Each structure stands twice: as structure tokens, then as C-alpha cells.
Amino acid sequence: MSLVRRCAPGLPAWFCGLLFFLPFGWMVLTSLHSEQDAATNPPSVGAAFALDGYREFFGASTGTSPWPPLINSATASVVSTLLVLALALPAAYALSIKPVRKWTDVLFFFLSTKMLPAVAGLLPLYLIAQNTGMLDNIWLLVVLYTSMNLPIAVWMLRSFLAEVPREILEAASIDGAGLPTTLVRIVAPVAAPGIAATALISFIFSWNELLFARVLTGVVAGTAPVFLTGFVTSQGLFLAKVCAAAVCVSLPVLVAGFAAQDKLVQGLSLGAVK
């Protein structure tokens, strides 16, 4: 009975974890089947494994390479995440450690920028990109992703930086450390879990974004989600091929999440226990 009592609190967590993992696990299993086995109803779980879907993703029959879209997604996501951190960290510092006047109004302004549906700003952004010659340009996506993720990053980093001990900052000020030195050598190491969590969320949002990438890019700057939509054709929905493509496109996000999961948990729980 004592063993049951110790294991009982963890059972709901395991159930929720398996429930969230089930769709991805089913997608991986489907990607390892042939099209004929993947299209059966109900799906054939015990069918023989095949890598035809992955061969199609890497252009075995069409010759279309997935690497340019993947590189475009990596470029837009990584560069925009670095810009978000470079801009959000000083802003969060000003709103938490060295609060500016009417800082609550500033936070509400950042939050209000997320109240407009993305599709409502699509036409103006398209016209601006067209008039400035930025259509089908990966740097346009970098700017858009930076502006989209910046409000969330400021809100997250502010809550993390609010937990930085003031005594450390006062000691740095006495030693003559300026603002850049304080941010880089004192605030950033102390709030590293929160910064890692913010960077991971910004990276995931940028990698998964489809609406702007679908409308504002074409052949040159198309991203991985845009490339993924190309597998849904008028000939039909080929489940094994679509699932294989979805698995490959999801891998960078999964790898980043597993690599930074300890920092993510620390960052999201920072300040929860006093």
C-alpha cells in the first residue's frame, strides 16, 4: 500500500504526458508505413515498416530538396530570437529592476500589440513589402518574427528579472559597472534559466509560423512550414508522406526543447517559491 501511495500522485502526470505524446507518436508510426498501409481504416498498426515517406520528403522521386526551406526557417528563427533577446533584456531591465515612470502603461502597450489578429495586418504588410521590394525575402520574416515575439519576451523576462537580488546590482553599481556590463555579466547569468525559456519559446513561435511565411514568401524565402503544405496536393492526401515531412520539420523544435528542458522548467518556475 505504501508503494501505491507513492506512485499514485505521479499517475495523472504520466497519463497527461502520454496523452500529449500520443498524436506525435501516431504520426511517427504512420510515417514509417507505406502509403497503402497508412491509408487503411482502421490504420494498420502492425504493418511492415517502410521509409518511402522519408525518401519522398528528401526528393527521391521529385528532386525537390527540403534543405533550402529548412535553412530559411533556421535563419529566420535563430536571428529573430537573438534580436528579441537583445531588445527584450534591456526593456525588461527597465521595467523591473529600474522601473520607468508609468511602467504598467508600458506593459499594457506591449500586451495590446498582441490583441490584433495576425490576419488583420496581413494586407498592409503585404503592400509595404511589395512597395519596398521585400517580398520573398527572408529578412522580412526576421523583422516580422522579432516584432511578433518581442512583447511576449518582454513580459516573460520582466517576471524573471524581478527575482534578481537587488544586493548584487547594488554591489555592481558600487564597483562602477555600467548598464552593458550589468546586463551581460551580472543579470544575464543570474536570470539564465528565464532567458533560456524565453529564447526557446521565441524560437518555437518563429519556426512554426505559417501565415506570414505563406503569403509573403515564394520560391527563395519559403520556410519549412510552407514547404510542408506542398505535400497536400490535388491528387489526394498521402498520409505516410505528409507524416514523414511533419516529423522532419518538427525535429528541430523537439531537439531544442529536449536540450533546454531543464532550463525551461527552471525558468517557468522561477520565483514560484519564496
N, C-alpha and C positions, 0 to 999 in steps of 0.2 A: 504493500500500500504506500510505503514511503517513496518507492520509485515512481509510482503513478502520480503522486502529488508533485514530485519534482519535474516530471515530464509534462504534466497537464498544462501549465502556463505556456509552454512552447508549441503545443499542438496547433493553436489558432495561427501562430506566426508561420509555421510550416505550411499550413493549409493555404493561407493567403499568398505565400511565396510560390507554391506550386500552381495556384490559380492564375497568378500573373505570368508565370513561365509557360503555362500550357499553350497559349497561342503561338509563341515563338518556337517552342519545341515541336508543335504540329507543323509549322511552316518548314522547319529544318527537315523533318521526316518526309514531308511531301516533296521537297526539293531533291531528295535522294531517290525518288522513284521515277520510272518512265512516265511519259505523258498518258499512256494507256492505263497504267495502274493508278496514277494520281487522279484521273477523271472518273473513276468508278464511284458508285453511290450505293452503299456507304463506302468510304475510302478503304482501300486495301492496305491495312497496316503491315501485314506480314509479307508483302510483295518483295521481290528481289530488288536490291539496291542498284541504282544506275546514276551516272554522272552526266547524263545528256543535258540536263538543265544548266549545269555549270559550263559545259562546253559551249552551249548556245550563248550564255552570258558573255563569255570571252571571245565571241565571234568566230566559232569554229566553222559555221556554215555561211554567215553573212559577211565576215571580215571586218565587222564593226568593233572597234576596240573600246572597252569601258574606261581605259586609263585617263584620257583627257577629261571626261566629266568628273571622275574621282579626284583628279588633281585640282580641277576648278573648285570642287567642294572643299577640299582640304585647304586651298589657298584662301578662299573667302572666309571659312570658319576660323582658321588659325589667326589670320591677320586681323579680322574683326574682333576676335576675342582679346588679342593683345591690345588693340586700340581701346576696347571697352575697359579693360583693367587700368590702362594708363590714364584714362579720363575719369573713371568712376572712383578710383582710390583717392585722389585729391578732393573730389567733390564730397565723398563720404567723410573724409577727414574734417572738412569744413562744416559739415552738418552734424557731426557727433562730438569730436574731440575739441574743436574750436568752432562752436556754433555761431553761424552768422545770424544777423537780425532776421526775424520772421522766418526761421528755418522750417517751420511747419508749412508755411505757404510754398516754400521751395519744393518740399517733398510732395505736396499735393499737385504742384505743377508737373513734376516728373510723372506722377501717377496718372494725371489727366491725359498725358500723351498716349497712354495705352487704352483709353476709352474709345478712340475712333477705330471702327473696324478697318482692317487692312485693305479690304476690297474698296472702301470708300476713297482711299488715297491712291488707288491704282492708276486711274486715268490721268490725274495731274502729274504723277511721277513718270508715266509713260511719255507725256508730252514734253516734260522737262528733259528727259533722257534723249528724246528724238531731236529736240532743238539744240542740244549741246553735243550731239554725236556720241552719246554714251550708251546707246543701245548695243546689246550683245557684247558688253564689256564687263569683265569680272570685277573691276574696281568699283563699278557702280553698285554691285552687290555688297562689296566690302563696306561702302559708306552706308547703305541701307541697313545691313545687319548690325553695324555699330550703333546707329541711331535707334534701331528697334530694341536692342538688348541693353542699352545704356540705362534707361530708367529702372529696370529690374535690378541691374547690377548695383546701382547707387543705393537702392532700398536695402538690398542684402548686405552690402559692405557696411552701410551705416550701422546696422544692428550688430555686426561683428566688431567694428571698431569701437563701438560704445563700451565694449567689455575690456578694452586695453587699459591696464592700470595707469592712472594719471601720474603716479610717482615716477614711473620710467620716463615719461615725457618731460616731467619737471627736471629730472636729473640730466636728460639730454639737453634741455634748454640752458641749464646752468653751465654745462660743459661747452656751450657755444654752438650746438648743432643747429643748422638751418633747416628749412622746411624740406628740401630734397633729401638731405641726409636723414632726417627724422622719418620720412616716409619709407625710404629704401632700407635703412639699416636697423630701424627700431620697430616701426609699425608693421611693415610687411612680414618680418619673421614671427612676430607675436601673433598676428592675425593670419598666418599662412593657411590653416585649415579653412577659414572663411573665404579667403581669396581663391583657394583651390576649388571650393564648392561653387563659387560664383563663376569661375572660368569654365568649369565643366558644364554648368547649365547654359552658359552663353554659347559654348561650342555645340551642345546638343541642339539648341534652338536654331543656330545658324545652319548646321548640317541638314536638319530636317525640313527647312523652309522650302516650300514648293511654289506658292502663288506668285511671288515677285520673280523668282527664277524662271518660271514657266512663261511669263508674259514678257519680261524684259531681256531675255537672252534668246539665243538661237543656236547656231552651229558652233560658234567659237567659245562662248562662255557658258554653255549649258552645264548644269551641275548634275550630281548623281541622282537626286530625286527626279529631275526632268528626264534623265536617261532611263530611269526605271519606268516611267509612264509609257515609254515607247514600246514596252513589251505587251501592252494591251492593244491589240490590233483589231482591225475589222474582220480578220479571219476567225477570230474567236479568242477565248481566254485559255492560254496554255498554262495550266496550274504549276506544273513542275518547273517550267522555265521562269515564270513570274516569281515563284517562291525562291528559286535559286538566286535570282537577281536581287530580291529583297534581302536575303541572308547576306549576300556580299556587300550590299550597300549599308546594312546595319552593323556590320562587323567593326568599323572604326569607332562608332559610338559605344558599342559594347566593350571593346578593348579599353577605351578611355574611362568608361565607368568602372570596370573592374580594377584598373590600375590606380584610380583615385578614390576607391570606395571608402577607405579608412579616413582620408581627408574629408570626403563628402559627409560622412557621419559625424565627424568631429565638428565640421563647420556648421552643419544644420542644427546641431545640438549645443553650439557654443552659447554660453550664458543661460542655459536651461536650469542649471543647478547653481545656486548661490552658496 
